[in-house]
């Protein structure tokens, strides 16, 4: 009985059972969507990604082939709840089944928000959201860089707004703003702008705008990507983020230097309004002119007050000038008056003095008489001595010697006569006078004589001391108002 029952069951090989299970699975679950949390994710060097999806009651293995990675829609991460689209297949060698994933999506807004919040906390701890690291925007940039899609309305809004406010050249780096690979290209564009040279035909812009239009949270996830956020934090260019509409918030807004609610607002932040600048300049000019006028008025008022406190300078100068003229006139009259007074005093003294010639005449006569007597006495004595000498010489010397002596005596007398003819005493005897100063030096020119100088006048028969009165060295000119020639004073014996 048992053998008959056993013979009625079909017999399968392992491969047949494995193939049957595989066909059953693939036939019943040709294409499925599975929701679960990513775990045990690992990417192999071959490019394939192996992971598992789990929930509260189970876990299923999954694989993403290398050819499907670029079309996946998002890169899986451990702990993220996703919805995987693919097909179920069995792996007979291990008696296991797995999900071949063709597309991944976030499992609702809650999963996205949880992922964003976790990234926010991690980057916040690193200091990427610190307000101290944010840079100020330039007042008037020369070149504006834009990272956005070249086919959307965003770039047109930015160009129109900049042309309206203050025309500036724009450099666009076109990138996709959503979908697979958008985050990597946005990060590469920001890094590319930062790597441009400071000068040249294509140089680094002065301000950078990263913008896109509105969309769902899934559409804006490229601007919550960690690679984009780190590229923004490392960018040396002041960066303005304008992602979505005013109510949309992404992590790039926290990392960027300024956040604009719309792309149009970002363009308004990037460049100032020329009209407003002109108006502000005119207003500041008016205020400056008013302040300068007020300062000038205040200075003028203080100067007027100080002027009222000062004395009348022209009147002071007039009084001083009048006193100076009076002193000059008095000085001009004082010198002639002083000279006239002194001259009158000298005349009065002169009138009371005796005549020098009357005083000198008796003494000169006595001196002449004494000289004559002395000369006669000397001549008489010399003659006597000469005759006595001749007598002695006559007795002592022979005749030839006497003849030679007579000849020498005659020659000596001739030389004496010649010497006497050129002697200054002979000149004095003819009526000339030898004038010497107090040191005995002869005075040969009138220009060497000064007023009040004492001189000695030597005549043939004696010397007379005299003083110079009036102007000396005048060269023969005479002054009006009295004699200014040298005069002899009373001689002093």
Secondary structure by P-SEA (a helix, b strand, c coil): caaaaaaabbbbcaaaaaaaaaaaaaaacccccccccccccccccccbbbbccccccbbbbbbbcccccccccccccccbbbbbbbbbbbbccccbbbbbccccccccaaaaaaaaaaaaaaaaaaccccccccccccccccbbbbbcccccaaaaaaaaaaaacbbbbbbbbcccccccaaaaaaaaaaaaaaacccccccccccbbbbbbcccccccccccccaaaaaaaaacccbbbbbccccccccccccccccccccaaaaaaaacccaaaaaaaaaaaaaaaaaaaaaaaaaaaaaaaaaaaaccaaaaaaaaaaaaaaaaaaaaaaaaaaaaaaaaaaaaaaaaacccccccaaaaaaaaaaaaaaaaaaaaaaaaaaaaaaaaaaaacccaaaaaaaaaaaaaaaaaaaaaaaacaaaaaaabbbbbbcccccccccccccccbbbbbbbcccbbbbbbbccccccccccccccccccccccccc
